[in-house]
Amino acid sequence: MLRKLMARRVNNEAPPPRLNCKPAASLPSNDDPMSPRRRTTFIYLLVFSVCAYVLYGILPTSRRGQRYPPPRPSVYRHNSKIPTPEEIIIPPKRANESAPDGWRLFTPPDSFLAITYPAAPTVTEQLSCVEQWVAYGRPCPADNIPFKLDALWTWVNGSEQILSATRNKQVAIAVQKANRNKGFQPAFLGARGTHFRTHDEMVNSMRSVLHSLPPEIVRKYILLTADVSADDTERLRFGSVPTWLNLGSDVQVLHHSDVYRVPEPMLPEDDPHGCQWKDRLVPSFNSLAIESQFVHIHDLAPTIFYSNDDCFLLRPLSAADFETPLYGPVFRIQFDLGVKSRPPDSPPVGVDKEGEWPGLEYTNWLLDQRFGKRTRRYPHHVAKVASTPIMREVAAIWAEEIAHTAEARFRGHGPQVNLLYLTTWYTVEKHREALLYSFILLRVDADADGIISPSERRTLMSGLNAKGLVTISMRDNGSPPQVSYNLKQAKLSEPKETEYSWLSSDGYPLIHTSKGSVTAKATHCTIDVVRCFAGDATLALFRRVAFEKPECGDCLIAHLVGQSGKDGLNAFLPSSRSGPTINIAAEASTAKRWQDATYPSTASRASAARAIHRYSYAIGSSEMGFLAIRRVGDVQRMPNMTSKVAFFAVNDDMYNPTMLEQLDAGMRSWYAQRWGSVRGWWEQ
């Protein structure tokens, strides 16, 4: 079966949506002073303007693969006068008095040193028939695997007086420092107020999860908010809490000081526990910095569902819309929007420096260093799923980069890691690496002597023709009927609002192909045997195929998927007489560069299958929508544009402060339409 994603993948991008706008015929007039050529030009310009206006209203919405959000947000410049730090007065907040409305007093930890978590099994690794499933695609009952996710939100109440004044003072300090050090004010110092305004998104985002998710799959709700120091004590702090939240409920409220952690080697001698480090950074007004510290939330379920307060679920969903033991976490990726790389010493150009693109490009550069250079794809701007064990594995590799991200209180201040993007594409790249590792180091080099003998080279070349053309039949193991059958055999629920467009067992989703269309039998790629498979040193060949010349590995994977038959990945696995049973993930290298990564030279077939399945994933296609509110009229479109979508996100991008009351009224009307009868147990 030819699935939608493969059709897009062959060109690595889909064409943007087009509008069929044709110029209307002009009416003749004796009084028309314009020449026919000028009149025609005028009509074309008029029609172009109308088309652009219509396009502006259409682009924010995405339905299964359309382009959204606008790929490159415009550069934002803050032109209003910023007061000096001395001119900004923060309202009093004394520990010996009643807590201000929207705050609670709490005691932060004594130490802010990062904890190294051991490699933990993912949901997929708990499957009792991992080897059978990976090798042959035959499922087994998995209803005994306890699947519960944690729903996690971050919230900064920028409309609250204490927090707003604290933010403004930090902006003023940053501007003063920039003026003193450089003689000019940068255009991106965290002054963008639209990032921090609230319109009751948080409570309604939580209501949407309560309304859409079965209660049996949600372990707990976690709310991560800001905190500030008390005026009269260094020990206690005030944590921000929503005024509508019943603090006696079982919603876990954490504050920045609860999760901000730093690796001990990064600290100076006079700050052995990281207290000074934390005090410089908290509260943070940078969502990337806050998200980077998710890895330090101690009690997390194996799967987290992370949502900004402006993300909503709009239709009933099941566990399979997020993750299953068979297929792994479900990633929603926009394949027509590429993310290129930007090294840390290269300033971002042509993008909103307070937006997400500088962080995405820097994070993609980190992935390049570890897995080889390539343009990856943008994750849809909706709530995201992440595997906690994989996220912590990522944090062990890039611990310093993640800590440096936490040190930026505002976006645009230095290189910043996008943790969710990093975790998503690390999973995809590690699955690719596990396939090639299993085949080359374990199956081909069967005696594990580090040299590929003539007989082992025959294994390497098996099934390849003289020209290196890889011809495979598209498999239907990811078709909706087959996915449904496998999930039923495993006694698992089916997805309600997601079609699995691509499975990790299909191979690598970013492979370059030689044809612009896919037929039932088509040449997808070419392996240059001389260039890809030169030399006899096993590790050198593996590194060349996997990282140095990634097109070699991509095509080899496509070839071996075809060699594995209609289901499974048996052609990648070593024989049953292979080495010892080990936990490959526990022995994995934490190198940041592929040139420095090391691998066990011997492991059993079961160990190889487990390593592959640890990084399994599905790419899901769902009805999704995104709206950037730039004018009040945009809010009025929300009921129609969300009538069929399951995942929705809205951004406040309106710069006219006189329209805020109308914006709030429009948002309240939409909330009432959607969740007017929904009330969470956590609400006062």
Residue pairs with C-beta under 8 A, 6 or more apart in sequence:
1 474
1 475
1 476
1 478
1 479
2 474
2 518
2 520
3 474
3 478
3 479
3 501
3 502
4 64
4 65
4 501
4 621
5 335
5 501
5 502
5 509
5 619
5 621
6 474
6 502
6 506
6 518
7 517
7 518
8 14
8 65
8 335
8 336
9 335
9 502
9 509
9 510
9 511
9 513
10 513
10 515
10 516
10 517
10 518
10 524
11 516
12 335
12 338
12 375
12 510
12 512
13 335
13 336
13 337
13 338
14 65
14 67
14 335
14 336
15 336
16 67
16 336
17 58
17 59
17 66
17 67
19 51
19 54
19 55
19 58
21 47
21 48
21 50
21 51
21 54
22 47
23 43
23 44
23 47
24 43
24 47
26 39
26 40
26 43
32 39
34 42
57 637
59 67
59 68
59 69
59 70
60 68
60 69
60 70
60 625
60 626
60 627
60 628
60 634
60 641
61 68
61 625
61 626
61 627
61 641
61 645
62 68
62 334
62 380
62 624
62 625
62 626
63 623
63 624
63 625
63 644
63 645
64 499
64 621
64 622
64 623
64 624
65 334
65 335
65 336
65 621
67 334
67 336
67 337
68 334
68 380
68 381
68 624
68 625
68 626
69 381
69 626
69 628
69 651
70 628
71 337
71 378
72 350
72 351
72 357
73 351
73 352
73 355
73 357
74 352
75 187
75 350
75 351
75 352
75 353
76 187
76 188
76 192
76 352
76 353
76 354
76 355
77 187
78 187
78 188
78 189
78 191
78 192
80 191
82 171
82 172
82 175
82 185
82 189
82 191
83 168
83 172
84 172
84 176
85 169
85 172
85 173
85 176
87 172
88 165
88 168
88 169
88 172
89 165
90 162
90 165
90 166
90 169
91 100
91 161
91 162
91 165
92 231
93 100
93 103
93 162
93 228
93 230
93 231
93 238
94 230
94 231
94 232
95 105
95 230
95 231
95 232
95 233
95 236
95 238
96 232
99 105
99 238
100 162
100 238
101 243
102 157
102 160
102 240
102 241
102 242
102 243
103 162
103 238
103 239
103 240
103 241
104 238
104 239
104 241
104 247
105 230
105 236
105 237
105 238
105 239
106 227
106 236
106 237
106 238
106 239
106 255
107 235
107 236
107 237
108 227
108 237
108 255
108 257
108 258
108 278
109 257
109 258
110 273
111 273
111 274
112 257
112 260
112 261
112 262
112 273
112 274
112 275
112 277
112 278
113 261
113 262
113 263
113 264
113 267
113 273
113 274
114 261
114 262
114 263
114 264
114 296
114 399
114 403
115 261
115 296
115 298
116 396
117 295
117 392
117 396
118 586
119 389
119 393
119 583
119 585
119 586
119 588
120 302
120 388
120 389
120 392
121 302
121 389
121 614
122 302
122 328
122 387
122 389
122 390
122 614
123 145
123 147
123 302
123 303
123 323
123 324
123 325
123 328
123 387
124 130
124 325
124 326
124 327
124 328
124 613
124 614
124 616
125 610
125 613
125 614
126 145
126 325
127 133
127 140
127 142
127 145
127 325
127 326
127 613
128 140
128 141
128 142
128 144
129 138
129 139
129 140
130 606
130 609
130 610
130 613
131 573
131 605
131 606
131 609
131 610
132 138
132 140
133 139
133 140
133 326
133 568
133 613
134 505
134 568
134 569
134 573
134 609
134 612
134 613
135 568
135 569
135 570
135 573
135 609
136 567
136 568
136 570
137 477
137 486
137 505
137 566
137 567
137 568
138 567
138 568
139 326
139 486
139 487
139 489
139 490
140 489
140 490
141 489
141 490
141 491
142 324
142 325
142 326
142 490
142 491
142 492
143 490
143 491
143 492
145 325
147 217
147 303
147 319
147 323
147 324
147 325
148 216
148 217
148 218
148 219
148 301
148 303
149 217
149 218
149 219
149 301
149 303
149 304
149 305
149 319
149 322
149 323
149 385
150 218
150 219
150 220
150 221
150 222
150 300
150 301
150 303
150 304
150 305
151 206
151 209
151 213
151 218
151 220
151 221
151 222
151 304
151 305
151 307
152 222
152 224
152 294
152 297
152 304
152 305
152 306
152 307
153 202
153 205
153 206
153 221
153 222
153 223
153 224
153 306
153 307
153 308
153 309
154 224
154 225
154 287
154 290
154 291
154 308
154 309
155 202
155 223
155 224
155 225
155 240
155 242
155 309
156 163
156 196
156 225
156 226
156 240
156 283
156 285
156 287
156 290
157 163
157 198
157 225
157 226
157 240
157 242
158 164
158 167
158 193
158 195
158 196
158 197
158 198
158 285
159 196
159 197
159 198
160 240
162 228
162 238
163 226
163 228
163 240
163 283
164 196
166 228
166 283
167 190
167 196
167 285
170 190
170 285
170 409
170 410
171 189
171 190
171 191
171 410
174 189
174 190
174 410
174 413
175 185
175 189
175 191
178 184
178 185
178 186
178 189
179 185
186 412
187 353
188 352
188 353
188 354
188 410
188 411
188 412
189 410
189 412
189 413
190 285
190 286
190 354
190 409
190 410
190 411
190 412
190 413
192 354
194 652
194 653
194 654
194 655
195 285
195 287
195 354
195 411
196 285
197 652
197 660
198 309
199 652
199 663
199 664
199 667
200 664
200 667
200 668
200 671
201 309
201 310
201 650
201 667
202 223
202 242
202 309
203 242
203 244
203 680
203 683
204 312
204 671
204 674
204 675
205 307
205 308
205 309
205 310
205 311
205 312
206 221
206 680
206 682
207 675
207 678
207 679
207 680
208 312
208 313
208 314
208 674
208 675
209 218
209 221
209 305
209 307
209 313
210 678
210 680
211 313
211 675
211 678
212 313
212 314
212 315
212 316
212 317
212 646
213 313
213 317
214 318
214 319
217 318
217 319
217 322
219 301
220 250
220 251
220 252
220 301
221 250
221 251
221 252
221 682
222 251
222 252
222 254
222 297
223 242
223 245
223 251
223 252
223 253
223 254
224 254
224 255
224 256
224 259
224 290
224 297
225 239
225 240
225 241
225 253
225 254
225 255
225 256
226 239
226 240
226 255
226 256
226 282
226 283
226 284
226 285
227 237
227 238
227 239
227 240
227 255
227 256
227 257
227 282
227 283
228 237
228 238
228 240
228 283
229 237
229 238
229 279
230 236
230 237
230 238
237 255
237 257
239 253
239 255
239 257
240 255
240 283
241 247
241 253
243 684
244 683
244 684
245 251
245 253
245 682
245 683
245 684
246 681
246 682
246 683
246 684
247 253
249 681
249 682
250 682
251 682
254 297
256 281
256 282
256 283
256 284
256 290
256 293
257 278
257 282
259 293
259 294
259 296
259 297
260 278
260 281
260 282
260 284
260 293
260 296
260 406
261 274
261 293
261 296
261 403
262 274
262 277
262 278
262 403
262 406
263 399
263 400
263 403
264 272
264 274
266 277
266 400
266 403
267 274
267 277
270 276
271 277
280 407
281 289
281 406
281 407
281 409
283 409
284 290
284 406
284 409
285 409
285 410
286 408
286 409
286 410
286 411
286 413
286 416
287 308
287 411
288 356
288 359
288 405
288 408
288 411
288 416
288 417
288 418
288 419
289 405
289 406
289 407
289 408
289 409
289 416
291 306
291 418
291 419
291 420
292 402
292 405
292 406
292 416
292 417
292 419
293 402
293 406
294 300
294 304
294 306
294 386
294 391
294 419
295 391
295 392
295 394
295 395
295 402
295 419
300 388
301 388
302 387
302 388
302 389
303 322
303 323
303 329
303 385
303 386
303 387
303 388
304 385
304 386
304 388
304 391
305 322
305 383
305 384
305 385
306 383
306 384
306 385
306 386
306 420
307 383
307 384
308 383
308 649
310 649
310 650
310 651
310 652
311 382
311 383
311 647
311 648
311 649
312 647
312 648
312 649
312 650
312 674
313 383
313 646
313 647
313 648
314 642
314 645
314 646
314 647
314 648
314 674
315 496
315 497
315 623
315 645
315 646
316 496
316 497
317 495
317 496
317 497
317 646
318 493
318 494
318 495
318 496
319 492
319 493
320 330
320 487
320 492
320 493
320 494
320 495
320 496
320 498
321 330
321 495
321 496
321 497
321 498
321 620
321 622
321 646
322 329
322 330
322 385
323 329
323 330
323 385
323 387
324 487
324 490
324 492
324 618
325 490
325 492
326 486
326 487
326 490
326 492
326 616
327 483
327 500
327 503
327 504
327 616
327 617
327 618
328 387
328 427
328 504
328 613
328 615
328 616
328 617
328 618
329 385
329 386
329 387
329 427
329 617
329 618
330 385
330 495
330 498
330 500
330 617
330 618
330 619
330 620
331 379
331 384
331 385
331 424
331 427
331 428
331 617
331 618
331 619
331 620
332 379
332 380
332 382
332 384
332 619
332 620
332 621
332 622
332 624
332 647
333 377
333 378
333 379
333 380
333 424
333 619
334 377
334 378
334 379
334 380
335 377
335 509
337 377
337 378
338 375
338 376
338 377
338 378
339 360
339 361
339 364
339 375
339 376
339 377
339 378
339 421
340 361
340 364
340 375
341 361
341 364
341 365
341 367
341 368
341 373
341 375
342 348
342 358
342 361
342 362
342 364
342 365
343 362
343 365
344 362
344 365
344 414
344 415
348 357
348 358
348 361
351 357
351 358
353 411
353 412
354 410
354 411
354 412
355 411
356 418
358 411
358 412
358 415
358 416
359 405
359 411
359 416
359 417
359 418
359 421
360 378
360 418
360 421
362 415
362 416
362 417
363 417
363 418
363 421
363 422
364 375
364 376
364 421
364 425
366 398
366 401
366 417
366 422
366 592
367 376
367 422
367 425
367 426
367 429
368 374
369 592
369 593
369 594
370 397
370 429
370 591
370 592
370 593
370 594
370 597
371 429
371 432
371 433
371 546
371 547
371 550
371 594
372 546
372 547
372 548
372 550
372 594
373 550
374 510
374 550
376 425
376 510
377 510
379 420
379 421
379 424
380 624
380 626
380 647
381 626
381 649
382 624
382 626
382 647
382 648
382 649
383 647
383 649
384 420
384 424
386 420
386 423
386 424
387 423
387 427
390 423
390 426
390 427
390 430
390 614
390 615
391 419
391 423
393 426
393 585
393 588
394 419
394 422
394 423
394 426
395 402
396 590
397 590
397 591
397 592
398 417
398 422
398 592
401 415
401 417
402 417
402 419
404 414
404 415
404 416
405 415
405 416
405 417
405 419
407 414
408 414
408 416
427 615
427 617
428 504
428 508
428 509
428 615
428 617
430 614
430 615
431 504
431 612
431 615
431 616
431 617
432 508
432 546
432 553
432 554
432 557
433 546
434 584
434 608
434 611
434 612
434 614
434 615
435 557
435 560
435 569
435 572
435 612
436 542
436 545
436 546
436 553
436 556
436 557
437 542
437 546
437 599
437 608
437 611
438 572
438 573
438 574
438 608
438 611
438 612
439 556
439 560
439 571
439 572
440 460
440 538
440 541
440 542
440 545
441 448
441 538
441 539
441 542
441 599
441 601
442 448
442 573
442 574
442 578
442 579
442 602
442 603
442 608
443 459
443 572
443 573
443 574
443 575
443 578
444 452
444 456
444 457
444 459
444 460
444 538
445 451
445 452
445 456
445 538
445 601
446 456
446 459
446 574
446 575
446 578
447 453
447 456
448 579
448 601
448 602
450 537
450 538
450 539
450 601
451 536
451 537
451 538
452 460
452 536
452 537
452 538
452 541
453 536
457 533
457 536
460 533
461 529
461 533
462 563
463 559
463 562
463 563
464 470
464 527
464 529
464 559
467 526
468 526
468 527
468 528
468 529
469 523
469 526
470 523
470 524
470 525
470 526
470 527
470 555
470 558
470 559
470 562
471 521
471 522
471 523
471 524
471 562
472 524
472 558
472 559
472 561
472 562
473 520
473 521
473 562
474 518
474 520
475 506
475 561
475 566
475 567
476 482
476 566
477 503
477 505
477 506
477 566
477 567
478 500
478 501
478 502
478 503
478 505
478 506
478 618
480 499
480 500
483 494
483 500
484 494
487 493
487 494
488 494
495 620
497 622
497 623
497 646
498 620
498 621
498 622
498 646
499 620
499 621
499 622
500 618
500 619
500 620
500 621
501 619
501 620
501 621
502 509
502 618
502 619
503 618
503 619
504 615
504 616
504 617
504 618
505 561
505 568
505 569
505 616
506 561
507 554
507 557
507 558
507 561
508 553
508 554
508 557
508 558
509 619
510 554
511 524
511 525
511 554
511 555
511 557
511 558
512 525
512 551
512 554
513 524
513 525
514 523
514 524
514 525
514 526
515 522
515 523
515 524
518 524
524 555
524 558
525 551
525 554
525 555
525 558
526 555
527 533
527 552
527 555
527 556
527 559
528 552
531 549
531 552
532 544
532 545
532 549
532 552
532 556
533 541
533 545
533 552
534 541
534 544
535 541
535 544
539 599
542 599
543 594
543 595
544 552
545 552
545 553
545 556
546 553
546 594
547 553
547 594
548 594
560 569
560 571
560 572
561 569
561 571
563 571
564 570
564 571
564 572
569 612
572 608
572 612
573 605
573 608
573 609
574 603
574 604
574 605
574 608
575 605
576 605
578 602
578 603
578 604
578 605
578 608
579 602
579 603
579 604
579 607
580 602
580 603
580 604
580 607
581 603
581 604
581 606
581 607
582 600
582 603
582 604
582 607
583 607
583 610
584 600
584 603
584 607
584 608
584 610
584 611
585 611
585 614
587 600
589 596
589 597
589 598
589 599
591 597
591 598
603 611
622 646
622 647
623 644
623 645
623 646
623 647
624 645
624 646
624 647
624 648
625 641
625 642
625 645
625 647
625 648
625 649
626 648
626 649
626 650
626 651
627 634
627 637
627 638
627 641
627 648
627 649
627 650
627 651
628 634
628 650
628 651
628 653
629 635
629 650
629 651
629 652
629 653
629 654
629 663
630 653
630 654
631 654
631 656
631 659
632 654
632 659
632 662
632 663
632 666
635 662
635 663
635 666
635 667
635 670
636 666
638 650
638 666
638 670
639 670
639 673
642 648
642 670
642 674
652 663
654 660
654 663
